[in-house]
Amino acid sequence: MKVLVLGGSKSGKSMFAQRLVRALAHGGQMLYWATMIPTDREDEERIAKHLSDRAGWGFETVECGRALQTALPLKEGASVLFDSVTALLANEMFLGNEPDAGAPARALDDLIAVSGAADNFVCVCDDLFRDGSRYEDWTDEYVRGLGRICCGLAEQFDVVCEIEAGLVKLHKGTLAPETLFEINGAVK
């Protein structure tokens, strides 16, 4: 199953995604695909919080923040939590001295390719593209690129859900009642 999890900052999307992967894995191997490449203390603190949040859950961590296909092959039968599209695009788009306008298309292609290498692939993305704010040109291009990636994933994936204040809203597909019970989430 391929699932796209959207939500704002601090919405509970990462914790929901962890619970979902655990439910989908049915005791099988779980991989946490971390994409954040830390650049400052705040990033390091955020990574430490995510590590703490998933301690003892049985996740094996894969760290690959760009050129995703270099992390293949994944272990057969794995359930993957990919966190996050937001960091992946930043890593790809702002790698050199000039922003890379081709990064969104490349990131989408890579995500579709690697998502097919796992039994279950749960992909997390920050919902930055609906706030209506106007930014500098390259920030606007980044936000539009993130929106294009999420639309492309939504088209390809089985389930698309949004997390708001820890509550789950399904936009596409369904999650089995036993899965919802296991992750202990509310669906609207």
ABEGO torsion letter per residue (X at the ends): XBBBBBEBBGAGAAAAAAAAAAAAAGGBBBBBBBABBBABAAAAAAAAAAAAAABGAGBBBBBBABGAAAAOBBBBGBBBBBOBAAAAAAAAAAABABBBAAAAAAAAAAAAAAAAABABBBBBBBBAAAAGBBBBAAAAAAAAAAAAAAAAAAAABABBBBBBGGBBBBABEBBBAAAAAAAGBBBX
